[in-house]
């Protein structure tokens, strides 16, 4: 009987860590594809190492993935002009059938839109420190080694990041309450109820809509309600969905083609953020559910 070679043993140990590493990288980068690339880079580096010299494989791999992600985040910040691809968060769209999100493995790994927007406001080192410590309980000393700072400096950095995150309103309602608000929003839009729409929107609601030409941002309940009403006239079918765990919907037009995907962030019974995508290329790549009969 032939035993497994050192490479096979190392590959097996790495595979045991892969799911956790992808989850760490996904929350740091906000992109599943980039997370997979970061973890693959960690495997390439591991294969070049003397495995016997690594005392704590899980810690070593977390450090490597963290450094790779930090490089990616810094390269984003250093670009003079962000491409359209960079500005649109990765969206995971699933049918909202009332099942618990944790029942869907893909959705459970996604980064909530509200949190993703907040994380994008942090510096690369703040984001890495916050994600590793507050989401994955990595000790400050280990994070400090990744970012090249002392343990005390890392604690201060994480605390600053935490204050920024907590200073931004995140959804507090139960999923059913959030869905009820979005359903009421849809009903008001399709019924042409301008006043009803305004009541369901936060006075300072922010609407980001992604077109083939780029992104357009509108702020204010009345300013958002008008275009929403005009757009609702084209809808012939609507399906409730979850977009990165938050309530939204997919709409179709008279020709049977998808008009767009919408995601809503609900706080205190009102929509504070609305994100819509009408870019055909993006919509085709999302793997959207079929139009309801």
Number of C-alpha atoms within 10 A of each C-alpha: 3 4 7 9 8 11 11 11 12 16 14 12 13 19 13 11 16 19 13 15 24 22 21 24 28 22 23 28 26 24 18 21 13 17 23 18 17 24 29 16 15 23 20 11 12 19 13 8 11 8 14 8 8 13 9 9 17 16 13 15 21 23 21 20 26 26 19 19 24 22 13 17 19 13 11 15 12 10 9 7 9 11 11 13 10 11 11 16 17 21 23 23 26 21 18 19 10 11 9 11 19 11 9 11 9 14 19 16 20 22 25 23 24 20 16 18 15 18 23 15 13 17 16 22 22 22 23 29 31 26 22 24 17 14 11 12 10 17 15 21 15 21 26 20 14 20 18 12 16 15 16 12 14 25 20 15 20 24 16 15 24 18 10 15 18 10 10 12 15 18 19 13 13 9 17 11 15 23 22 13 21 24 16 14 24 20 15 22 22 18 14 18 14 15 12 16 24 22 17 21 25 20 17 16 22 21 22 19 20 21 17 12 8 13 15 10 12 15 16 16 22 19 16 22 24 15 12 19 19 13 13 18 13 14 18 14 16 18 16 19 25 25 27 25 25 23 26 28 24 26 21 20 16 11 8 12 11 21 23 22 26 22 26 26 25 29 18 15 19 20 28 25 20 20 19 19 21 16 18 14 10 17 15 10 8 13 11 16 12 11 14 9 4
